[in-house]
Structure formats: structure tokens, C-alpha cells
Amino acid sequence: PHVEHVVESASLACVAPVDVTYSMALPEYALSSGVLSRVQLEAVVYALQQHSKMLPSGMRVGFFIGDGTGVGKGRELAAIVWENYLRGRRRAVWFTCNTDLAVDARRDLRDIGADIKLLSLTSMGYAPIE
């Protein structure tokens, strides 16, 4: 169960969810240990299903997460970044204007078991990223 009380708006409840065809690459412990709630996993799998599609321009399809406070958007983003990383998409940009949220991002990645190196733009020079 999710740690916070989560509600669904009436207008959103009127929309039938899409069929999930995406197969996750995240390790089983990340999916079944409770580090991600079912509510979070639902957003993650829908985002990843979209990320598996390409637009006619060759760009990857995106996904907007509009969850409210306390749902765990940071944890969801950590899982999305990790899954994409495991699929060979090794670059992700996570913007935040708050240093506390950068610390939270590191914590969320660590808590779900992702061993991904994070860099702060302020710690990098103006050169190609390797």
C-alpha cells in the first residue's frame, strides 16, 4: 500500500486506462519489495510504455507526471531513469531549482537500488560530457 492517502479525480476516473504492454527491466526486488508502491509503479509503467515509442521525427515520446504532493514523484522519476538506464538509455536530465530536491533525488535512486552516478551542473566545466 501507498504511505499517503491517494485519491483520483472524478474526471480522471471516467477515462479508461490504456492496456499495459510494456515489460519492465527493473530487478524483481525493485518491483516487489515495496520500495515502489503500486500507485507509483502504475505511473512508472505508463511512462515507460510511452518512452518505448518513437515519434515520426525520430524523437522519443514523453510522459507528464502530475501527481500531487506526497505521492512520490521523485521515487517515480528515479525508477523511470533507472529503467531507461538498464535499457541502454544512459543519459537523463533531472532539473530542480532546490538543492534539497537534488539530495532527495540521490536518496530516491539509492533507496530503489539504482547505482547511477549523478552530476550537478554546477560541478561541471563547459566541455563535452563523457
DORO-710310 format. One record per residue (C-alpha): residue number from 1; residue in three letters; x, y, z. Coordinates in steps of 0.1 Angstrom, whole numbers. Layout:
N
<num = NUM&residuo = ALA&u = X&v = Y&w = Z>
...
# end
This chain:
130
<num = 1&residuo = PRO&u = 0&v = 0&w = 0>
<num = 2&residuo = HIS&u = 10&v = 36&w = -5>
<num = 3&residuo = VAL&u = 21&v = 55&w = 26>
<num = 4&residuo = GLU&u = -1&v = 85&w = 18>
<num = 5&residuo = HIS&u = -38&v = 86&w = 11>
<num = 6&residuo = VAL&u = -42&v = 89&w = -27>
<num = 7&residuo = VAL&u = -74&v = 100&w = -45>
<num = 8&residuo = GLU&u = -84&v = 100&w = -81>
<num = 9&residuo = SER&u = -104&v = 129&w = -96>
<num = 10&residuo = ALA&u = -138&v = 121&w = -109>
<num = 11&residuo = SER&u = -128&v = 133&w = -144>
<num = 12&residuo = LEU&u = -97&v = 110&w = -144>
<num = 13&residuo = ALA&u = -118&v = 81&w = -131>
<num = 14&residuo = CYS&u = -140&v = 84&w = -162>
<num = 15&residuo = VAL&u = -111&v = 77&w = -186>
<num = 16&residuo = ALA&u = -104&v = 40&w = -192>
<num = 17&residuo = PRO&u = -67&v = 32&w = -186>
<num = 18&residuo = VAL&u = -47&v = 20&w = -216>
<num = 19&residuo = ASP&u = -36&v = -16&w = -218>
<num = 20&residuo = VAL&u = -1&v = -22&w = -204>
<num = 21&residuo = THR&u = 21&v = -40&w = -229>
<num = 22&residuo = TYR&u = 54&v = -28&w = -216>
<num = 23&residuo = SER&u = 77&v = -54&w = -199>
<num = 24&residuo = MET&u = 99&v = -39&w = -171>
<num = 25&residuo = ALA&u = 136&v = -45&w = -169>
<num = 26&residuo = LEU&u = 139&v = -34&w = -133>
<num = 27&residuo = PRO&u = 151&v = -61&w = -110>
<num = 28&residuo = GLU&u = 123&v = -81&w = -93>
<num = 29&residuo = TYR&u = 132&v = -68&w = -58>
<num = 30&residuo = ALA&u = 126&v = -32&w = -70>
<num = 31&residuo = LEU&u = 91&v = -43&w = -82>
<num = 32&residuo = SER&u = 81&v = -65&w = -52>
<num = 33&residuo = SER&u = 99&v = -53&w = -21>
<num = 34&residuo = GLY&u = 77&v = -22&w = -15>
<num = 35&residuo = VAL&u = 103&v = 4&w = -24>
<num = 36&residuo = LEU&u = 79&v = 15&w = -50>
<num = 37&residuo = SER&u = 42&v = 15&w = -42>
<num = 38&residuo = ARG&u = 15&v = 2&w = -66>
<num = 39&residuo = VAL&u = 4&v = 37&w = -72>
<num = 40&residuo = GLN&u = 40&v = 47&w = -81>
<num = 41&residuo = LEU&u = 45&v = 16&w = -103>
<num = 42&residuo = GLU&u = 14&v = 25&w = -123>
<num = 43&residuo = ALA&u = 28&v = 59&w = -132>
<num = 44&residuo = VAL&u = 62&v = 44&w = -139>
<num = 45&residuo = VAL&u = 49&v = 16&w = -163>
<num = 46&residuo = TYR&u = 27&v = 41&w = -182>
<num = 47&residuo = ALA&u = 57&v = 65&w = -186>
<num = 48&residuo = LEU&u = 80&v = 37&w = -197>
<num = 49&residuo = GLN&u = 54&v = 24&w = -222>
<num = 50&residuo = GLN&u = 54&v = 58&w = -238>
<num = 51&residuo = HIS&u = 92&v = 60&w = -237>
<num = 52&residuo = SER&u = 93&v = 28&w = -257>
<num = 53&residuo = LYS&u = 76&v = 47&w = -286>
<num = 54&residuo = MET&u = 92&v = 70&w = -312>
<num = 55&residuo = LEU&u = 76&v = 100&w = -329>
<num = 56&residuo = PRO&u = 78&v = 103&w = -367>
<num = 57&residuo = SER&u = 106&v = 129&w = -362>
<num = 58&residuo = GLY&u = 127&v = 102&w = -345>
<num = 59&residuo = MET&u = 123&v = 117&w = -311>
<num = 60&residuo = ARG&u = 112&v = 96&w = -281>
<num = 61&residuo = VAL&u = 77&v = 100&w = -268>
<num = 62&residuo = GLY&u = 75&v = 118&w = -234>
<num = 63&residuo = PHE&u = 51&v = 115&w = -204>
<num = 64&residuo = PHE&u = 39&v = 140&w = -179>
<num = 65&residuo = ILE&u = 35&v = 131&w = -143>
<num = 66&residuo = GLY&u = 12&v = 154&w = -125>
<num = 67&residuo = ASP&u = 8&v = 136&w = -92>
<num = 68&residuo = GLY&u = 2&v = 157&w = -61>
<num = 69&residuo = THR&u = 23&v = 163&w = -30>
<num = 70&residuo = GLY&u = 32&v = 131&w = -12>
<num = 71&residuo = VAL&u = 26&v = 106&w = -40>
<num = 72&residuo = GLY&u = 63&v = 102&w = -46>
<num = 73&residuo = LYS&u = 71&v = 118&w = -79>
<num = 74&residuo = GLY&u = 108&v = 117&w = -71>
<num = 75&residuo = ARG&u = 107&v = 80&w = -65>
<num = 76&residuo = GLU&u = 87&v = 75&w = -97>
<num = 77&residuo = LEU&u = 113&v = 96&w = -116>
<num = 78&residuo = ALA&u = 141&v = 75&w = -101>
<num = 79&residuo = ALA&u = 125&v = 43&w = -113>
<num = 80&residuo = ILE&u = 120&v = 58&w = -148>
<num = 81&residuo = VAL&u = 156&v = 69&w = -150>
<num = 82&residuo = TRP&u = 168&v = 35&w = -138>
<num = 83&residuo = GLU&u = 147&v = 15&w = -162>
<num = 84&residuo = ASN&u = 158&v = 37&w = -191>
<num = 85&residuo = TYR&u = 194&v = 33&w = -179>
<num = 86&residuo = LEU&u = 190&v = -5&w = -178>
<num = 87&residuo = ARG&u = 177&v = -3&w = -214>
<num = 88&residuo = GLY&u = 209&v = 14&w = -226>
<num = 89&residuo = ARG&u = 195&v = 50&w = -225>
<num = 90&residuo = ARG&u = 222&v = 62&w = -202>
<num = 91&residuo = ARG&u = 216&v = 100&w = -202>
<num = 92&residuo = ALA&u = 189&v = 117&w = -183>
<num = 93&residuo = VAL&u = 185&v = 153&w = -172>
<num = 94&residuo = TRP&u = 167&v = 159&w = -139>
<num = 95&residuo = PHE&u = 161&v = 196&w = -133>
<num = 96&residuo = THR&u = 154&v = 210&w = -99>
<num = 97&residuo = CYS&u = 158&v = 246&w = -86>
<num = 98&residuo = ASN&u = 161&v = 233&w = -50>
<num = 99&residuo = THR&u = 192&v = 218&w = -36>
<num = 100&residuo = ASP&u = 172&v = 197&w = -11>
<num = 101&residuo = LEU&u = 154&v = 181&w = -40>
<num = 102&residuo = ALA&u = 188&v = 172&w = -56>
<num = 103&residuo = VAL&u = 196&v = 154&w = -23>
<num = 104&residuo = ASP&u = 162&v = 137&w = -24>
<num = 105&residuo = ALA&u = 169&v = 125&w = -60>
<num = 106&residuo = ARG&u = 201&v = 109&w = -49>
<num = 107&residuo = ARG&u = 183&v = 93&w = -20>
<num = 108&residuo = ASP&u = 154&v = 80&w = -42>
<num = 109&residuo = LEU&u = 178&v = 64&w = -66>
<num = 110&residuo = ARG&u = 198&v = 48&w = -38>
<num = 111&residuo = ASP&u = 166&v = 36&w = -20>
<num = 112&residuo = ILE&u = 153&v = 18&w = -51>
<num = 113&residuo = GLY&u = 187&v = 1&w = -56>
<num = 114&residuo = ALA&u = 199&v = 21&w = -86>
<num = 115&residuo = ASP&u = 236&v = 26&w = -88>
<num = 116&residuo = ILE&u = 237&v = 55&w = -111>
<num = 117&residuo = LYS&u = 263&v = 83&w = -110>
<num = 118&residuo = LEU&u = 247&v = 118&w = -106>
<num = 119&residuo = LEU&u = 264&v = 150&w = -116>
<num = 120&residuo = SER&u = 254&v = 185&w = -107>
<num = 121&residuo = LEU&u = 257&v = 210&w = -135>
<num = 122&residuo = THR&u = 275&v = 234&w = -111>
<num = 123&residuo = SER&u = 303&v = 209&w = -106>
<num = 124&residuo = MET&u = 310&v = 205&w = -143>
<num = 125&residuo = GLY&u = 331&v = 226&w = -166>
<num = 126&residuo = TYR&u = 320&v = 236&w = -201>
<num = 127&residuo = ALA&u = 332&v = 206&w = -220>
<num = 128&residuo = PRO&u = 317&v = 175&w = -236>
<num = 129&residuo = ILE&u = 301&v = 151&w = -211>
<num = 130&residuo = GLU&u = 316&v = 116&w = -212>
# end
